[in-house]
Amino acid sequence: MHKPDASALPFLSDTARRAPVIEAFGTYILDLVQSETPYWGELPQHILQQVLCAERVESAFDEAVRTLGVPHLSDYALDIERRAAWTAIFSDLYAQADAPPRGTEIGPPGLALDVGAGFGANTLFLAQRFNTVVATDVVIERLAFIGRRCEARGLTNVLLVRADFESVPLRPAVADFVVCNGVLEWVGAMDDHGNPEERQAAFLRALALSLKPKGRLYIGIENRFGLPMWRGAPDHSGLPFTSLMPRPIANAVVRVAHALRARTAHVGHYTRQRAYRTYTHSPAAWHALLREAGLQHIRVFGADDYNRTRIAFPIAQPGSTQALRIMRSEAPRPPWLNNVLASLTCRIPAALLIHASPRETEGAEEQVRRWLQHLATLPTADQSTSTRHPPNATLLLLDTRSADAGVVRYLLALHTCTPPGPRRKANVASPSLLVLTRMPQDAALTRSFRRVRLPPDGEPQETEAPATQVPGKGTFLLEPLRNPPSLLAELRLRKPPITEWLADIAQYPLRNLLRHLAFHERRWTAEDTTRLIALAPEPFVEAQTLKETARRLEGATLRFGAAHGDLAPENLFRDGGTLVVDDWNETVMNAPVAMDAAFFAATSAWAVSENSSVLGQALAAIRPALTPDEFSHREHLLALALLHWRSLRIPSLEEWAKRRVSSVHRLLGV
């Protein structure tokens, strides 16, 4: 990275422009601290320093965290799109990624500030969308890691600033966007002085002062009264339930725990806290704090997580509960429990995503509404029937983010008034829910847009999915939210005898689908094995053994086709008597269709049971869909198919994934 000339940067504060520039691990950092500070980070300091000495720091980081037994830190630090999933509430940030190159028309906004940038996932996301990004952190090693990542990508528009959480290195009214993700809870914990809430308020005032009149501040933080806290999840104090307690009681509990050394450090050093100083707040308290800081335009969204957001929704939006109930019907729980969890999730979400601005600014609601209006103006021939709904729909903004990078799904509520009846109140609307899927244009090029309909009689019918291209804004798909949304939900709600159900599916639709996908034969090669293993680089010992099993297939003559590679009940739905396959995942070219069959059997079996004997019955039931020769050669690919399933990449499901792989070991005798 080139050495910055701070004195020549007009957006920096006077203090920052006079600060020295230091070099650390091959990167240049503007140092506002100019003194030693305690190390604070998820990795031991010496391990991170070893990573920084490597030629390829991201690969070295991934190897280090897997050696330490914390592979989830690899996704946490390195997966840029998933870490920046909170940007669903600022959907124009994705639209900017589809804009023409700079110089062809107006460029992206000028300046973004990433406070407490950590390992830089959010910084790198912003650097692709803003002319200049200022990333601050108090740990030199983490700033150096960001600098090395920027250098590897050829990004020269990032300024690294070593500053504590309370120092804002910008002049007033210069920032277009400020990110404060997982930071404000730690402001009061940096030392033992002052009231934590007052220090948070002072920091918010400083951030608000740096914003332009229509600049935007994003805050990601846990909800003080969120559902996980009631279930005993550790607070930032390192203890459960402290966020739920009155502050004086929580303070006394933390003091006692400190004296007894009764806490375990998970992030940073909890033992440094001699009192309770890691304050989080409720949505109402955030409104008060932000208004006091001069930010009058405030939106608060509930979310499952602010680091890897999959679901976000407006607080106090009644339709969100209905939508969550439908979506959660695919979870392996009793229906009544899913309904209860949906209601609690909407009322006391785990995390809060906050959008605040000094003046009225456009949020994702207005941006998506403009997309709908644009879709409505397209010629009729370019629209699917689902895009002709009125553009004045109520937007729930329940973002159902896909595991695929860049794919965002929003839920829309079309309110249709129903006539009053004996059990209905007058003027009550019964909303119908629509799913708006948006995919950036570059990502859309590698995705499958084919939809396969499997009628009870006749051949499969393959058609284009009802997608609409909007110039400069990506590809859109607008369809109803089905209830239940997929075959997976039906399985978990009805729990039919899995063998009979799969045997029936194998007789007609699945066999026809696999015959439709398979179109020529060739030999399985070592390159095929390597490619499939690369698609599932899991650290489990069992998974490594199963990957070696795939090598036994080399030299066999197999039928191949262009398939999704992850056919599963969550990708199928019923349209009357017809089964429809509709999956927006990446197309795995020349994937063996038996992977689809085995994967379908496996995920169907686990929809009703985790028992390996049930899996064996499912595989036996699916055999009619394949010839004996196909199945005998490809049965071992079940292991690889399981490794493709996204639950294996979700840290919270890691133990469940290990049990699944172990069951496959017993089933195949490997």
C-alpha positions as CSV (number, residue, x, y, z in Angstrom):
1,M,0.0,0.0,0.0
2,H,1.2,3.5,-0.7
3,K,2.0,5.8,2.2
4,P,-0.8,8.3,2.8
5,D,-0.3,12.0,3.1
6,A,-2.7,12.8,5.9
7,S,-2.2,16.6,5.7
8,A,-3.5,16.5,2.1
9,L,-6.8,14.7,3.0
10,P,-9.4,17.4,3.5
11,F,-12.0,15.1,5.1
12,L,-9.8,14.3,8.1
13,S,-10.0,16.2,11.4
14,D,-7.2,18.6,12.3
15,T,-6.0,16.0,14.9
16,A,-5.9,13.3,12.3
17,R,-4.1,15.4,9.8
18,R,-1.3,16.0,12.3
19,A,-1.0,12.4,13.4
20,P,2.1,10.3,12.3
21,V,2.0,7.5,9.8
22,I,3.5,4.2,11.0
23,E,4.4,1.1,9.1
24,A,3.3,-2.4,10.4
25,F,3.6,-5.7,8.5
26,G,4.0,-4.0,5.2
27,T,1.0,-1.6,5.6
28,Y,0.8,2.1,6.5
29,I,-1.4,3.2,9.3
30,L,-2.4,6.7,10.5
31,D,-1.8,6.5,14.3
32,L,-4.0,8.6,16.5
33,V,-3.3,6.6,19.6
34,Q,0.5,6.9,19.7
35,S,0.8,4.7,22.8
36,E,0.7,1.1,23.8
37,T,-2.8,-0.4,24.2
38,P,-3.8,-3.9,25.4
39,Y,-4.4,-6.4,22.6
40,W,-8.0,-7.2,21.9
41,G,-9.1,-9.8,19.4
42,E,-10.6,-13.2,18.7
43,L,-7.2,-14.8,17.8
44,P,-4.1,-14.8,20.2
45,Q,-1.8,-12.0,19.2
46,H,1.2,-14.2,18.3
47,I,-1.0,-16.3,16.0
48,L,-2.3,-13.2,14.1
49,Q,1.3,-11.9,13.8
50,Q,2.4,-15.2,12.3
51,V,-0.5,-14.9,9.8
52,L,0.6,-11.4,8.8
53,C,4.1,-12.7,8.0
54,A,2.7,-15.1,5.4
55,E,2.6,-14.2,1.7
56,R,-1.2,-14.9,1.4
57,V,-2.7,-13.7,4.7
58,E,-6.3,-14.9,4.0
59,S,-5.2,-18.5,3.3
60,A,-2.9,-18.4,6.4
61,F,-5.7,-17.1,8.5
62,D,-8.0,-19.8,7.4
63,E,-5.4,-22.5,8.1
64,A,-4.7,-20.9,11.5
65,V,-8.2,-20.9,12.8
66,R,-8.9,-24.4,11.6
67,T,-5.7,-25.6,13.4
68,L,-7.0,-23.8,16.6
69,G,-10.4,-25.7,16.2
70,V,-12.4,-22.5,15.6
71,P,-13.2,-22.8,11.8
72,H,-16.3,-20.5,12.1
73,L,-13.8,-17.6,12.5
74,S,-12.8,-18.2,8.9
75,D,-16.3,-17.3,7.6
76,Y,-16.6,-14.6,10.2
77,A,-13.5,-12.8,9.0
78,L,-13.2,-13.7,5.3
79,D,-16.7,-14.1,3.9
80,I,-17.3,-10.5,2.8
81,E,-20.8,-10.8,1.4
82,R,-22.3,-12.8,4.3
83,R,-20.7,-10.5,6.9
84,A,-22.2,-7.5,5.0
85,A,-25.7,-9.1,4.8
86,W,-27.0,-6.4,7.1
87,T,-26.9,-4.1,4.0
88,A,-30.3,-5.5,3.0
89,I,-31.8,-2.6,4.9
90,F,-29.7,-0.3,2.5
91,S,-30.5,-2.1,-0.7
92,D,-29.0,0.7,-2.9
93,L,-25.6,-0.4,-1.7
94,Y,-26.1,-3.5,-3.8
95,A,-27.5,-1.5,-6.7
96,Q,-24.3,0.5,-6.8
97,A,-22.3,-2.7,-7.4
98,D,-24.3,-3.2,-10.7
99,A,-23.7,0.4,-11.8
100,P,-21.5,1.0,-14.9
101,P,-17.7,1.6,-14.3
102,R,-16.6,4.9,-12.9
103,G,-16.2,7.6,-15.6
104,T,-19.2,6.4,-17.6
105,E,-21.7,8.2,-15.4
106,I,-22.0,9.5,-11.9
107,G,-19.8,7.5,-9.6
108,P,-20.6,6.0,-6.2
109,P,-20.9,8.1,-3.0
110,G,-17.8,9.7,-1.7
111,L,-16.8,8.7,1.9
112,A,-17.6,5.8,4.2
113,L,-16.3,5.3,7.7
114,D,-16.0,1.8,9.3
115,V,-15.7,2.1,13.0
116,G,-14.0,-0.8,14.8
117,A,-13.3,-2.5,11.5
118,G,-11.9,-5.7,13.0
119,F,-10.7,-8.1,10.3
120,G,-12.2,-5.9,7.5
121,A,-15.1,-7.8,6.0
122,N,-17.3,-4.7,6.1
123,T,-14.4,-2.4,5.0
124,L,-13.8,-4.5,1.8
125,F,-17.5,-4.5,1.0
126,L,-17.7,-0.7,1.4
127,A,-14.5,-0.2,-0.6
128,Q,-16.2,-1.7,-3.7
129,R,-19.0,0.9,-3.4
130,F,-17.5,4.1,-2.1
131,N,-14.7,6.3,-3.5
132,T,-13.0,6.5,-0.1
133,V,-13.3,4.3,3.0
134,V,-11.7,5.1,6.4
135,A,-11.3,2.0,8.6
136,T,-10.5,2.5,12.3
137,D,-9.5,0.0,15.0
138,V,-7.3,0.1,18.0
139,V,-5.4,-3.1,17.3
140,I,-2.5,-2.6,14.9
141,E,-2.5,-6.3,13.8
142,R,-6.1,-6.2,12.7
143,L,-5.5,-3.0,10.7
144,A,-2.5,-4.5,9.0
145,F,-4.6,-7.6,8.2
146,I,-7.2,-5.3,6.4
147,G,-4.4,-3.5,4.6
148,R,-2.9,-6.8,3.3
149,R,-6.4,-7.9,2.1
150,C,-6.9,-4.6,0.3
151,E,-3.5,-5.0,-1.4
152,A,-4.3,-8.5,-2.6
153,R,-7.5,-7.1,-4.2
154,G,-5.9,-4.0,-5.7
155,L,-8.0,-1.7,-3.5
156,T,-6.2,1.7,-3.0
157,N,-9.1,3.7,-1.6
158,V,-8.9,2.5,2.0
159,L,-7.3,4.6,4.7
160,L,-6.3,2.7,7.8
161,V,-6.5,4.7,11.1
162,R,-5.5,3.5,14.5
163,A,-8.0,5.1,16.9
164,D,-10.0,4.1,19.9
165,F,-13.7,3.7,19.7
166,E,-14.4,7.2,21.0
167,S,-12.1,9.0,18.4
168,V,-13.7,10.0,15.1
169,P,-11.0,11.1,12.7
170,L,-13.3,13.0,10.4
171,R,-14.3,16.6,10.0
172,P,-17.9,17.6,10.5
173,A,-20.4,16.9,7.8
174,V,-18.2,14.9,5.4
175,A,-19.3,11.3,5.7
176,D,-21.9,9.7,3.4
177,F,-22.1,6.5,5.4
178,V,-20.9,5.4,8.8
179,V,-20.8,1.7,9.9
180,C,-20.8,0.8,13.6
181,N,-21.2,-2.9,13.6
182,G,-20.7,-4.7,17.0
183,V,-18.9,-1.7,18.5
184,L,-21.1,0.5,20.7
185,E,-21.5,-2.2,23.4
186,W,-17.8,-2.0,24.0
187,V,-17.4,1.8,24.3
188,G,-18.0,1.8,28.0
189,A,-15.8,-1.2,28.6
190,M,-12.5,0.3,27.4
191,D,-11.8,1.6,30.9
192,D,-13.5,1.9,34.3
193,H,-14.3,5.6,34.1
194,G,-17.6,7.4,33.5
195,N,-21.1,6.2,33.0
196,P,-21.2,3.7,30.0
197,E,-24.5,5.0,28.6
198,E,-23.2,8.6,28.7
199,R,-20.0,7.6,26.9
200,Q,-22.1,5.8,24.3
201,A,-24.2,9.0,23.9
202,A,-21.1,11.1,23.5
203,F,-19.7,8.7,20.8
204,L,-23.0,8.8,18.9
205,R,-22.9,12.6,18.9
206,A,-19.4,12.6,17.5
207,L,-20.6,10.1,14.7
208,A,-23.7,12.2,14.0
209,L,-21.5,15.3,13.7
210,S,-19.4,13.6,11.0
211,L,-22.4,12.9,8.8
212,K,-23.6,14.9,5.9
213,P,-27.2,16.2,6.3
214,K,-28.4,13.1,4.3
215,G,-25.6,10.8,5.4
216,R,-26.6,7.6,7.1
217,L,-25.4,5.8,10.2
218,Y,-25.8,2.0,10.6
219,I,-25.6,0.3,14.0
220,G,-25.6,-3.5,14.5
221,I,-25.9,-4.7,18.0
222,E,-27.6,-7.3,20.2
223,N,-31.1,-6.5,21.6
224,R,-30.9,-6.0,25.3
225,F,-34.1,-8.0,25.8
226,G,-33.6,-10.4,22.9
227,L,-34.8,-14.0,22.9
228,P,-31.3,-15.5,23.2
229,M,-30.8,-13.5,26.4
230,W,-33.9,-15.0,28.0
231,R,-32.6,-18.5,27.0
232,G,-29.3,-17.9,28.9
233,A,-27.0,-16.9,26.1
234,P,-23.8,-15.2,27.5
235,D,-24.0,-11.5,27.6
236,H,-20.9,-9.4,26.7
237,S,-20.1,-9.5,30.4
238,G,-19.3,-13.2,29.9
239,L,-22.3,-14.1,32.1
240,P,-25.9,-15.1,31.2
241,F,-28.9,-12.8,32.0
242,T,-26.9,-9.7,33.0
243,S,-28.5,-7.7,30.1
244,L,-31.9,-8.4,31.5
245,M,-31.1,-7.2,35.0
246,P,-31.3,-3.6,36.3
247,R,-27.9,-2.0,35.7
248,P,-27.0,-1.8,39.5
249,I,-27.8,-5.5,40.0
250,A,-25.8,-6.5,36.9
251,N,-22.9,-4.4,38.1
252,A,-22.9,-6.2,41.4
253,V,-23.1,-9.6,39.8
254,V,-20.1,-8.9,37.5
255,R,-18.1,-7.5,40.4
256,V,-18.6,-10.8,42.3
257,A,-17.8,-12.9,39.2
258,H,-14.6,-10.9,38.7
259,A,-13.6,-11.4,42.3
260,L,-14.3,-15.2,41.9
261,R,-12.7,-15.3,38.4
262,A,-15.9,-17.1,37.4
263,R,-15.9,-16.0,33.7
264,T,-14.5,-17.4,30.6
265,A,-13.1,-15.1,27.9
266,H,-14.7,-15.8,24.5
267,V,-14.0,-12.4,22.8
268,G,-11.4,-10.0,24.1
269,H,-10.8,-10.1,27.8
270,Y,-13.9,-10.2,29.9
271,T,-11.8,-10.4,33.0
272,R,-10.7,-6.8,32.4
273,Q,-14.2,-5.8,33.4
274,R,-14.5,-5.2,37.1
275,A,-18.0,-3.9,36.6
276,Y,-20.9,-4.2,34.2
277,R,-20.1,-1.8,31.4
278,T,-21.1,-3.5,28.1
279,Y,-24.5,-1.9,27.8
280,T,-27.0,-2.9,25.1
281,H,-30.4,-1.3,24.8
282,S,-34.0,-1.9,23.7
283,P,-35.4,-0.4,20.5
284,A,-37.1,2.4,22.5
285,A,-33.9,3.2,24.3
286,W,-32.1,3.5,21.0
287,H,-34.6,5.9,19.6
288,A,-34.0,8.1,22.7
289,L,-30.2,7.9,22.4
290,L,-30.2,8.7,18.7
291,R,-32.6,11.6,18.9
292,E,-30.4,13.1,21.6
293,A,-27.5,12.8,19.3
294,G,-29.3,14.8,16.6
295,L,-30.4,11.9,14.4
296,Q,-34.1,12.4,13.9
297,H,-34.8,9.9,11.1
298,I,-34.6,6.4,12.7
299,R,-35.5,3.0,11.5
300,V,-35.0,-0.1,13.8
301,F,-35.1,-3.6,12.3
302,G,-35.1,-6.9,14.2
303,A,-32.7,-9.6,13.0
304,D,-31.4,-13.0,13.8
305,D,-27.8,-11.7,13.9
306,Y,-25.9,-8.6,12.9
307,N,-22.7,-10.4,11.8
308,R,-24.3,-12.9,9.4
309,T,-27.8,-11.6,8.9
310,R,-30.2,-14.0,7.3
311,I,-33.5,-12.5,8.4
312,A,-34.3,-8.8,9.1
313,F,-37.7,-7.2,9.5
314,P,-39.2,-3.9,10.7
315,I,-40.0,-3.7,14.4
316,A,-43.7,-3.7,15.2
317,Q,-44.8,-4.9,11.8
318,P,-47.7,-7.3,12.3
319,G,-47.3,-9.1,9.0
320,S,-43.8,-10.2,9.9
321,T,-45.1,-12.7,12.3
322,Q,-47.3,-14.4,9.7
323,A,-44.4,-14.5,7.3
324,L,-42.0,-16.0,9.9
325,R,-44.6,-18.7,10.8
326,I,-44.6,-19.8,7.2
327,M,-40.9,-19.7,6.8
328,R,-40.2,-21.5,10.1
329,S,-42.6,-24.4,9.0
330,E,-39.5,-25.9,7.4
331,A,-37.7,-26.1,10.7
332,P,-37.6,-29.6,12.4
333,R,-39.9,-28.7,15.3
334,P,-43.5,-29.2,16.2
335,P,-45.8,-26.6,14.4
336,W,-47.0,-25.0,17.6
337,L,-43.4,-24.4,18.7
338,N,-42.5,-22.8,15.4
339,N,-45.5,-20.5,15.8
340,V,-44.4,-19.5,19.3
341,L,-40.8,-18.9,18.2
342,A,-42.0,-16.8,15.2
343,S,-44.1,-14.6,17.5
344,L,-41.3,-14.2,20.0
345,T,-38.7,-13.5,17.3
346,C,-40.8,-10.6,16.0
347,R,-41.4,-9.2,19.5
348,I,-37.9,-9.7,21.0
349,P,-35.5,-10.3,18.2
350,A,-31.9,-11.4,18.9
351,A,-30.2,-8.4,17.2
352,L,-31.1,-4.9,16.1
353,L,-30.1,-3.3,12.8
354,I,-30.5,0.5,13.1
355,H,-30.6,3.0,10.2
356,A,-30.4,6.6,11.4
357,S,-29.8,10.0,9.6
358,P,-30.0,13.7,10.5
359,R,-32.6,14.2,7.8
360,E,-35.2,12.1,6.0
361,T,-33.4,9.5,3.8
362,E,-34.5,6.7,1.6
363,G,-34.4,3.2,3.1
364,A,-34.8,-0.2,1.7
365,E,-38.6,0.1,1.8
366,E,-38.6,3.0,-0.6
367,Q,-35.9,1.6,-2.7
368,V,-37.7,-1.7,-3.2
369,R,-40.9,0.1,-3.9
370,R,-39.2,2.0,-6.6
371,W,-38.0,-1.3,-8.1
372,L,-41.6,-2.5,-8.1
373,Q,-42.7,0.7,-9.8
374,H,-40.0,0.2,-12.4
375,L,-41.1,-3.4,-12.9
376,A,-44.7,-2.2,-13.4
377,T,-43.6,0.1,-16.2
378,L,-41.8,-2.6,-18.3
379,P,-43.5,-3.8,-21.4
380,T,-46.0,-6.6,-20.8
381,A,-43.9,-9.1,-22.8
382,D,-41.0,-8.6,-20.4
383,Q,-43.1,-9.2,-17.3
384,S,-44.2,-12.4,-15.6
385,T,-47.7,-12.5,-14.2
386,S,-46.3,-12.0,-10.7
387,T,-44.7,-8.6,-11.6
388,R,-48.0,-7.0,-12.4
389,H,-49.1,-6.6,-8.8
390,P,-49.8,-3.0,-7.8
391,P,-46.5,-1.3,-6.8
392,N,-48.1,0.3,-3.6
393,A,-47.8,-3.0,-1.7
394,T,-46.9,-2.8,2.0
395,L,-43.3,-3.8,2.4
396,L,-42.5,-6.1,5.3
397,L,-38.8,-6.1,4.5
398,L,-38.4,-9.5,6.0
399,D,-35.1,-10.3,4.2
400,T,-34.6,-14.0,3.7
401,R,-31.0,-13.9,2.6
402,S,-29.8,-16.9,0.6
403,A,-26.6,-18.6,1.4
404,D,-25.5,-17.4,-2.0
405,A,-23.5,-14.2,-1.9
406,G,-25.5,-11.2,-3.2
407,V,-28.9,-12.8,-3.3
408,V,-31.5,-11.0,-1.2
409,R,-35.2,-11.9,-0.8
410,Y,-37.7,-9.4,0.5
411,L,-41.3,-10.2,1.5
412,L,-44.1,-7.9,0.4
413,A,-47.6,-7.9,1.9
414,L,-50.5,-7.1,-0.5
415,H,-53.4,-6.2,1.7
416,T,-56.8,-7.2,0.3
417,C,-59.8,-6.3,2.4
418,T,-62.1,-9.2,3.2
419,P,-65.8,-8.7,3.9
420,P,-66.8,-8.9,7.5
421,G,-68.1,-12.2,8.6
422,P,-69.2,-13.8,11.8
423,R,-65.7,-14.5,12.9
424,R,-64.0,-11.5,11.3
425,K,-63.8,-7.9,12.4
426,A,-64.7,-5.2,10.0
427,N,-62.0,-3.5,8.0
428,V,-59.5,-6.2,8.7
429,A,-57.1,-6.9,5.8
430,S,-55.9,-10.4,5.0
431,P,-52.4,-10.0,3.5
432,S,-51.1,-12.2,0.7
433,L,-47.3,-12.4,0.8
434,L,-45.0,-12.1,-2.2
435,V,-41.3,-12.9,-2.3
436,L,-39.1,-10.5,-4.3
437,T,-35.7,-12.0,-5.0
438,R,-33.0,-9.7,-6.2
439,M,-29.7,-11.0,-7.6
440,P,-26.8,-8.8,-8.9
441,Q,-26.2,-9.1,-12.6
442,D,-22.7,-10.6,-12.3
443,A,-23.9,-13.2,-9.9
444,A,-26.9,-14.0,-12.1
445,L,-24.6,-15.2,-14.9
446,T,-23.5,-18.2,-12.8
447,R,-27.0,-19.1,-11.5
448,S,-29.6,-21.5,-12.8
449,F,-32.8,-19.8,-14.0
450,R,-34.4,-22.9,-15.3
451,R,-37.6,-24.3,-13.8
452,V,-38.5,-27.9,-14.2
453,R,-42.2,-28.9,-13.9
454,L,-42.8,-32.6,-13.3
455,P,-46.5,-33.5,-14.2
456,P,-48.0,-36.8,-13.1
457,D,-48.1,-37.9,-16.7
458,G,-45.8,-37.0,-19.5
459,E,-42.3,-35.7,-19.8
460,P,-40.7,-33.0,-17.6
461,Q,-41.3,-29.5,-18.9
462,E,-38.3,-27.1,-18.5
463,T,-38.9,-23.4,-18.8
464,E,-37.3,-20.1,-17.9
465,A,-38.0,-19.0,-14.3
466,P,-40.2,-15.8,-14.3
467,A,-37.2,-13.4,-13.9
468,T,-37.1,-9.8,-15.0
469,Q,-33.9,-7.9,-15.9
470,V,-33.9,-4.2,-14.7
471,P,-30.9,-2.3,-16.2
472,G,-28.3,-1.4,-13.7
473,K,-30.2,-3.0,-10.8
474,G,-29.9,-6.8,-11.4
475,T,-32.3,-9.6,-11.9
476,F,-35.7,-9.9,-10.1
477,L,-38.1,-12.8,-9.4
478,L,-41.5,-12.0,-7.8
479,E,-43.6,-14.9,-6.7
480,P,-46.1,-15.8,-3.9
481,L,-44.9,-17.1,-0.6
482,R,-46.4,-20.5,-0.6
483,N,-47.9,-22.0,2.6
484,P,-46.3,-24.5,3.2
485,P,-43.4,-23.1,1.1
486,S,-41.9,-26.4,0.0
487,L,-42.0,-30.2,0.2
488,L,-39.6,-30.0,3.1
489,A,-42.2,-28.1,5.1
490,E,-44.9,-30.6,4.1
491,L,-42.7,-33.5,5.3
492,R,-42.1,-31.9,8.7
493,L,-45.7,-31.0,9.1
494,R,-47.3,-34.3,8.1
495,K,-44.4,-36.7,8.9
496,P,-45.5,-39.4,6.4
497,P,-43.9,-42.9,6.3
498,I,-40.7,-41.8,4.5
499,T,-40.2,-45.1,2.6
500,E,-43.6,-45.0,1.1
501,W,-43.4,-41.3,0.3
502,L,-40.0,-41.6,-1.4
503,A,-41.0,-44.8,-3.3
504,D,-44.0,-42.9,-4.7
505,I,-41.8,-39.9,-5.7
506,A,-39.2,-42.2,-7.3
507,Q,-41.8,-43.9,-9.5
508,Y,-42.7,-40.9,-11.5
509,P,-41.4,-37.3,-11.0
510,L,-37.9,-38.0,-9.7
511,R,-37.1,-40.7,-12.2
512,N,-38.4,-38.4,-15.0
513,L,-36.3,-35.5,-13.7
514,L,-33.1,-37.5,-13.5
515,R,-33.6,-38.9,-17.0
516,H,-34.3,-35.3,-18.2
517,L,-31.0,-34.1,-16.6
518,A,-28.8,-37.0,-17.8
519,F,-27.9,-36.6,-21.4
520,H,-24.6,-38.3,-22.1
521,E,-22.0,-40.7,-20.6
522,R,-18.3,-40.4,-19.9
523,R,-15.7,-41.7,-17.4
524,W,-15.3,-40.4,-13.9
525,T,-11.8,-38.9,-13.6
526,A,-9.4,-37.7,-10.9
527,E,-10.3,-34.1,-11.9
528,D,-14.0,-34.9,-11.1
529,T,-13.0,-36.1,-7.6
530,T,-10.9,-33.0,-7.0
531,R,-13.6,-30.7,-8.2
532,L,-16.3,-32.2,-5.9
533,I,-13.9,-32.2,-2.9
534,A,-13.2,-28.6,-3.5
535,L,-16.9,-27.8,-3.3
536,A,-17.0,-29.2,0.2
537,P,-13.8,-28.3,2.1
538,E,-15.1,-29.3,5.5
539,P,-12.6,-29.8,8.4
540,F,-14.4,-32.8,10.0
541,V,-12.3,-36.0,10.1
542,E,-15.3,-38.0,9.0
543,A,-15.8,-35.8,6.0
544,Q,-12.2,-36.2,4.9
545,T,-12.6,-40.0,5.0
546,L,-15.7,-39.8,2.8
547,K,-13.9,-37.6,0.3
548,E,-11.3,-40.3,0.0
549,T,-14.1,-42.8,-0.7
550,A,-15.1,-40.8,-3.8
551,R,-11.7,-41.7,-5.3
552,R,-12.9,-45.3,-5.7
553,L,-15.2,-44.1,-8.5
554,E,-12.3,-43.1,-10.7
555,G,-12.5,-45.0,-14.0
556,A,-16.1,-45.9,-13.8
557,T,-18.4,-45.1,-16.7
558,L,-21.2,-42.9,-15.4
559,R,-24.0,-40.9,-16.8
560,F,-23.7,-37.2,-16.2
561,G,-25.8,-34.1,-16.7
562,A,-26.1,-30.4,-15.9
563,A,-27.8,-30.5,-12.5
564,H,-28.1,-28.2,-9.5
565,G,-26.0,-30.7,-7.5
566,D,-28.2,-30.1,-4.4
567,L,-31.7,-31.3,-5.2
568,A,-33.6,-31.4,-1.9
569,P,-37.2,-31.0,-0.7
570,E,-36.7,-27.4,0.2
571,N,-36.2,-26.7,-3.6
572,L,-39.4,-28.4,-4.6
573,F,-43.0,-27.2,-4.3
574,R,-46.4,-28.3,-5.4
575,D,-48.4,-26.4,-8.1
576,G,-51.7,-28.4,-8.0
577,G,-50.8,-31.9,-9.0
578,T,-47.5,-30.9,-10.5
579,L,-44.1,-30.9,-8.7
580,V,-41.9,-27.9,-9.6
581,V,-38.1,-27.7,-9.1
582,D,-37.0,-24.2,-8.7
583,D,-33.5,-23.5,-7.3
584,W,-31.5,-20.3,-7.6
585,N,-28.2,-21.9,-6.5
586,E,-25.2,-22.1,-8.7
587,T,-25.5,-24.7,-11.4
588,V,-22.9,-27.5,-11.0
589,M,-22.1,-28.3,-14.6
590,N,-21.7,-32.0,-15.4
591,A,-22.7,-33.0,-11.8
592,P,-23.7,-36.7,-11.7
593,V,-27.5,-36.8,-11.4
594,A,-27.2,-39.6,-8.8
595,M,-25.9,-36.9,-6.4
596,D,-29.3,-35.2,-6.8
597,A,-31.1,-38.5,-6.1
598,A,-29.0,-39.3,-3.1
599,F,-29.2,-35.8,-1.8
600,F,-33.0,-35.8,-2.2
601,A,-33.2,-39.1,-0.3
602,A,-30.9,-37.9,2.5
603,T,-32.6,-34.6,3.2
604,S,-36.0,-36.1,3.0
605,A,-35.1,-38.7,5.5
606,W,-33.6,-36.2,7.9
607,A,-36.8,-34.1,7.6
608,V,-38.5,-36.8,9.7
609,S,-35.7,-38.5,11.5
610,E,-31.9,-38.3,12.2
611,N,-31.7,-42.1,12.5
612,S,-29.2,-43.7,10.0
613,S,-31.5,-46.7,9.6
614,V,-34.2,-44.3,8.2
615,L,-31.6,-42.9,5.8
616,G,-30.9,-46.5,4.6
617,Q,-34.6,-47.0,4.0
618,A,-34.7,-43.7,2.1
619,L,-31.8,-44.8,-0.2
620,A,-33.5,-48.1,-0.8
621,A,-36.7,-46.4,-1.7
622,I,-35.0,-44.1,-4.2
623,R,-33.3,-46.9,-6.1
624,P,-36.2,-47.2,-8.7
625,A,-35.2,-43.7,-9.9
626,L,-31.8,-45.1,-11.1
627,T,-30.6,-48.2,-12.9
628,P,-28.8,-50.7,-10.6
629,D,-25.5,-49.9,-12.3
630,E,-25.9,-46.2,-11.7
631,F,-26.7,-46.7,-8.0
632,S,-24.0,-49.2,-7.3
633,H,-21.4,-46.9,-8.7
634,R,-22.7,-43.7,-7.2
635,E,-24.0,-44.6,-3.8
636,H,-20.8,-43.3,-2.2
637,L,-21.4,-39.9,-3.6
638,L,-24.1,-39.6,-1.0
639,A,-21.4,-38.5,1.4
640,L,-20.3,-35.7,-0.9
641,A,-23.9,-34.7,-1.5
642,L,-24.4,-34.3,2.3
643,L,-21.3,-32.1,2.4
644,H,-22.9,-29.8,-0.1
645,W,-25.8,-29.1,2.2
646,R,-25.7,-25.6,3.7
647,S,-26.2,-26.8,7.3
648,L,-22.7,-28.1,7.3
649,R,-21.5,-24.5,6.9
650,I,-23.6,-23.0,9.7
651,P,-21.6,-23.0,13.0
652,S,-24.7,-23.4,15.1
653,L,-25.5,-26.7,13.3
654,E,-21.9,-28.0,13.4
655,E,-22.6,-30.8,15.9
656,W,-25.7,-31.9,14.0
657,A,-23.7,-32.0,10.8
658,K,-21.1,-34.2,12.4
659,R,-23.8,-36.6,13.5
660,R,-25.1,-36.7,10.0
661,V,-21.7,-37.5,8.5
662,S,-21.1,-40.2,11.1
663,S,-24.4,-41.8,10.3
664,V,-23.3,-41.9,6.6
665,H,-20.1,-43.6,7.8
666,R,-22.1,-46.4,9.5
667,L,-24.5,-46.7,6.5
668,L,-21.8,-47.1,3.9
669,G,-19.4,-49.0,6.1
670,V,-16.4,-46.7,5.3
